Amino acid sequence: MSELPLRAQLAAALGKGAASLSRATGRGDGSVIGGRIALKVEPNLLAELARGRRIALVSATNGKTTTTRLIASALREIGEIATNEHGANMPTGHITALANHPKARIGVLETDEKYLPQVLRETNAVVVVLMNLSRDQMDRASEINLLAKKWRDALANSQAHVVANADDPLVAWAGLGAPHATWVAAGQRWKEDSWCCPECGGHLKREPDPHWECPECGLRRPHTTWSVNTAADTVTDPQGVEHKLQLRLPGDANRSNAAIALATAAAYGIRPEQALPRIRQIESVAGRYTSIVTRGVEVRLLLAKNPAGWLESFAVLDPPRVPVILSVNAQVPDGRDTSWLWDVDYTVLRGRRVFVMGERRTDLALRLETDEVAFEVADSVEQVLTRLKAEQPDITKVDVIANYTAFQQIRTAYGRVQ
């Protein structure tokens, strides 16, 4: 901190004070308010705090919080890491993360998709991690093709090393703008936003999977040096060595996140056999995948903010005998527009006991009715448990899928589980 100019030191100190006050008064973890106060004093603070550090930026529509955590854990093999582990992924949160770890020479920053070009420019990041792009917060987010174009332009003007998912055409097209790249065959379950070529608009040929190419302009999937085999639970490195993942985090999406994390760690000189023991220790990220035991029932929390996220959540649900609670809000952090519900295929829930709750449960109920999924309406998780215990005293497990603010409300109700 002493290496910073005096004005930047003052800004950082005031930001840390504001963050501490926020935590002490129970208003939040302070990541955002601390950064806002600091920026008022020194608008160039992010660049000042980033100077001299080897920073990685992690961006995607889905999975960036988890992947940031995996990368940060792997890189702790070589020392202290500055990271925004609470998910405050805009410049205010980045400032707080870097200011809280003034001696850390490496930073791993989850970065909102829209802010990536700005943060890349201000931090002069050495690594940029790109995983996926799909529709999200449709009332206020940019079209994803426009986001990909902004990413591509920003990377073309940077010397950052890109670690990117070659299986997502939008991500690959953006990453191809960078002078240096490592390509990972990380998979892409949700393909509904990437049937058209981001270069010329032509219809992409997507067979055999995972190959893709554009017959019109020749854009095609880059050659990969890392790959994940979700069925075998392995990642293959550039030397052809297979590494067993054995994660505590569930699902194919997290195997893909781990492959990206291992490729990123390798860019910092960390071998998979060094990184994997640290990655394997993680079983929950900011409440995601956490299980709460209440009234003798294990309640597992899954976060799903958009169609691609819901598809991944459905893939890790327990067997059909386990009831599922779906909760949807439409507050500002979620996006006010719930029309995206119609892009989700809910037929996979047929035959399962389903409860709907949240501020926009009526929207969700109509969508389920259209897909001929039987459901029951509830006001809270506790109300659902009361009903289930009365009818099935031996019930032991319930899954919950919720979008962002609904998820946070449930976490708060159970003491902000980690």
QUIRA-V164881 format. One record per residue. N is the residue number from 0. PSI is psi in degrees with one decimal (999 if undefined). Layout:
BEGIN
n	psi
N	PSI
N	PSI
END
This chain:
BEGIN
n	psi
0	-33.3
1	-18.8
2	-14.6
3	151.2
4	156.4
5	-42.8
6	-40.5
7	-37.1
8	-44.1
9	-44.3
10	-44.6
11	-40.6
12	-42.0
13	-37.9
14	-43.0
15	-36.3
16	-43.0
17	-39.4
18	-41.8
19	-41.2
20	-39.5
21	-43.5
22	-41.6
23	-30.5
24	3.9
25	22.1
26	-8.8
27	-175.9
28	-6.1
29	-1.3
30	-40.7
31	-49.4
32	-36.0
33	-43.2
34	-38.2
35	-45.5
36	-44.0
37	-40.2
38	-29.3
39	-34.0
40	-41.2
41	96.6
42	-22.0
43	20.1
44	-37.1
45	-44.9
46	-39.5
47	-43.7
48	-28.9
49	-19.5
50	129.9
51	0.4
52	154.4
53	96.8
54	138.4
55	132.0
56	134.6
57	119.5
58	146.5
59	168.3
60	-41.9
61	140.4
62	2.1
63	-33.9
64	-45.9
65	-45.4
66	-36.8
67	-44.2
68	-42.7
69	-44.4
70	-46.2
71	-40.4
72	-43.1
73	-41.3
74	-13.8
75	-9.0
76	-26.4
77	8.5
78	-172.8
79	142.0
80	135.2
81	122.5
82	151.7
83	72.7
84	-17.1
85	1.0
86	10.1
87	94.3
88	21.2
89	172.7
90	-33.7
91	-43.0
92	-34.6
93	-40.3
94	-45.9
95	-44.0
96	-45.0
97	-37.4
98	-31.5
99	-15.0
100	67.3
101	-23.3
102	-8.3
103	126.1
104	-8.1
105	136.8
106	140.5
107	108.5
108	114.4
109	133.2
110	124.7
111	140.1
112	-40.8
113	-26.4
114	-5.6
115	-47.9
116	-43.2
117	-47.2
118	-36.7
119	-44.5
120	-42.8
121	-31.8
122	-15.5
123	47.3
124	146.1
125	-21.6
126	136.8
127	124.8
128	122.4
129	129.3
130	-45.7
131	158.3
132	127.0
133	169.5
134	140.4
135	138.7
136	64.7
137	-16.5
138	-16.6
139	-7.8
140	152.6
141	155.1
142	139.8
143	-28.0
144	-36.7
145	-40.0
146	-45.4
147	-39.2
148	-41.4
149	-39.8
150	-47.6
151	-45.6
152	-41.9
153	-41.7
154	-32.9
155	-25.1
156	18.0
157	157.9
158	11.7
159	146.2
160	123.0
161	133.8
162	115.3
163	154.9
164	111.6
165	-15.1
166	-11.6
167	111.1
168	-37.7
169	-43.7
170	-44.1
171	-43.3
172	-42.1
173	-45.7
174	-26.8
175	-12.1
176	-13.6
177	149.5
178	-22.5
179	133.2
180	146.3
181	126.5
182	132.6
183	130.7
184	85.1
185	-7.6
186	162.9
187	100.1
188	-43.4
189	114.3
190	2.5
191	-13.3
192	10.2
193	49.9
194	-16.2
195	146.2
196	125.8
197	-15.1
198	-48.3
199	-9.2
200	-1.5
201	165.9
202	124.1
203	140.2
204	122.6
205	38.3
206	145.7
207	146.4
208	135.4
209	11.2
210	144.2
211	147.6
212	161.2
213	115.7
214	-19.1
215	-51.3
216	-9.3
217	-2.4
218	134.2
219	167.0
220	128.3
221	158.1
222	130.3
223	149.1
224	-12.9
225	145.9
226	150.3
227	137.0
228	97.5
229	-34.4
230	-38.4
231	-6.3
232	44.4
233	159.1
234	134.7
235	128.8
236	176.9
237	-19.1
238	1.4
239	9.1
240	130.9
241	136.6
242	126.7
243	132.0
244	-59.1
245	51.0
246	157.0
247	-21.3
248	138.9
249	157.7
250	158.7
251	-34.2
252	-39.1
253	-26.6
254	-40.0
255	-42.9
256	-39.6
257	-37.6
258	-44.4
259	-42.7
260	-41.3
261	-39.3
262	-36.9
263	-44.1
264	-37.9
265	-32.0
266	-21.6
267	6.2
268	13.2
269	121.9
270	152.8
271	-39.7
272	-20.8
273	-38.2
274	-36.8
275	-42.5
276	-34.1
277	-41.3
278	-37.5
279	-19.4
280	-18.8
281	125.7
282	-7.8
283	145.5
284	112.0
285	41.3
286	-16.9
287	132.6
288	3.6
289	144.7
290	129.7
291	132.7
292	115.5
293	131.5
294	33.7
295	7.6
296	132.8
297	118.7
298	113.4
299	131.3
300	126.2
301	132.6
302	130.7
303	115.7
304	-9.4
305	174.2
306	-43.6
307	-39.5
308	-37.6
309	-37.8
310	-43.1
311	-37.2
312	-41.4
313	-33.3
314	-20.4
315	9.9
316	151.1
317	172.7
318	158.5
319	-21.9
320	-16.2
321	121.1
322	157.2
323	138.2
324	129.3
325	128.7
326	127.3
327	128.9
328	172.6
329	53.3
330	175.8
331	-46.3
332	-20.8
333	-28.4
334	133.6
335	-24.1
336	119.4
337	15.0
338	-20.0
339	-20.6
340	-29.0
341	-8.7
342	-5.6
343	134.9
344	105.6
345	1.4
346	-20.9
347	-15.4
348	-2.8
349	137.8
350	-3.1
351	148.1
352	121.6
353	133.7
354	142.2
355	139.8
356	-177.6
357	168.6
358	-28.4
359	37.8
360	-27.5
361	-42.9
362	-44.9
363	-40.6
364	-42.7
365	-41.3
366	-42.8
367	-39.6
368	-39.8
369	-34.3
370	9.8
371	43.4
372	118.9
373	142.2
374	163.9
375	144.4
376	140.2
377	162.3
378	-23.6
379	165.0
380	-41.1
381	-38.3
382	-40.5
383	-44.9
384	-39.8
385	-44.2
386	-44.7
387	-42.6
388	-33.9
389	-33.0
390	-32.3
391	80.9
392	-23.8
393	8.9
394	139.2
395	-13.6
396	144.3
397	136.7
398	144.1
399	127.0
400	125.2
401	149.5
402	-177.5
403	-62.0
404	-31.6
405	-40.6
406	-45.2
407	-35.8
408	-41.3
409	-42.9
410	-45.0
411	-40.0
412	-25.3
413	24.5
414	32.4
415	57.0
416	145.5
417	999
END
